């Protein structure tokens, strides 16, 4: 081997060793970076976000710099993207499991306390809007356990994330993204009108706010000043919350005095369940057409004057549950488009009403046994 060749081989080996060592150092350095907290991605670096800010400012008559700063300081929340990603196909729904999350002692007890403290306001809301107290109580209980869990996400972060980074695997990603862009605009409009800080409002991962979990558009359209103090507060005013929920249902054509659903069975010889399930939860069938397709109603259901829907609730591997839903059942699904949600609201309200009656009976019995007269105030508490 020539001296020149030996020198060349030594240089190549040295270079190889040096490159390998550098690669190891780079790899270790990269791993260290991966374990470090990553800086939050702000939307001030996204052209489409700034473009929307300018559009919102022009449409709503808001200060352009203020809107740009608000959206620009919003942060991308990967957790929100994950939470909005649809569950894998094939995961069975389970009504009994879903129900157990809401019809449980802690929520019922909180509902009784809320009803007792807001008895007069609930009665006034029912008189004004025609919506029963137990439905209002059911909604607020399912949504936030009467204000105990209103959400810890900055609403502007959640809405910006869903407006610009909605999970693309969702079958309606483009439509949902447009929806959240509109909600982001409405949030900024609400905050701008009141001169509030849009970065301070907290709510759910979907951008819902306050005790009733109203989206910004619902706040603008349905919220009412039910305590008469000149402002609407869905975070700390139970009266405004109660009145706003009742107004929401009235706007969606709640029918006073109409049941939400009836028990339903089936006549196997005449049953055409596929036809009954085609409209889903939308009330479509008259009582005559409903029963002609094999549905069996009790005496109360047979007297129903309006349309009915066959509502199916899956129970995992067990047999499904069914109810005959009325127009009022459908109205509850306008709050959250789910029959499981609607029935949970109904049954929680019923459970709280039952607990209220039991509490009142116990209070009245104690009052009668006492030598000191006492007004329990229970006579109209669950009307």
QUICOR-V621882 format. One record per helix or strand of 3 or more residues. SS is the DSSP state (h for helix, s for strand). FROM is the first residue (numbers start at 1). TO is the last residue. If there is no record, write none. Layout:
[[SS & FROM & TO] [SS & FROM & TO]]
This chain:
[[h & 3 & 35] [h & 43 & 45] [h & 47 & 60] [h & 64 & 72] [h & 78 & 84] [h & 95 & 100] [h & 105 & 117] [h & 119 & 129] [h & 133 & 144] [h & 155 & 164] [h & 173 & 194] [h & 216 & 222] [h & 238 & 251] [s & 261 & 266] [h & 273 & 277] [h & 287 & 292] [s & 295 & 297] [h & 299 & 302] [s & 308 & 315] [s & 318 & 325] [h & 327 & 333] [h & 339 & 369]]
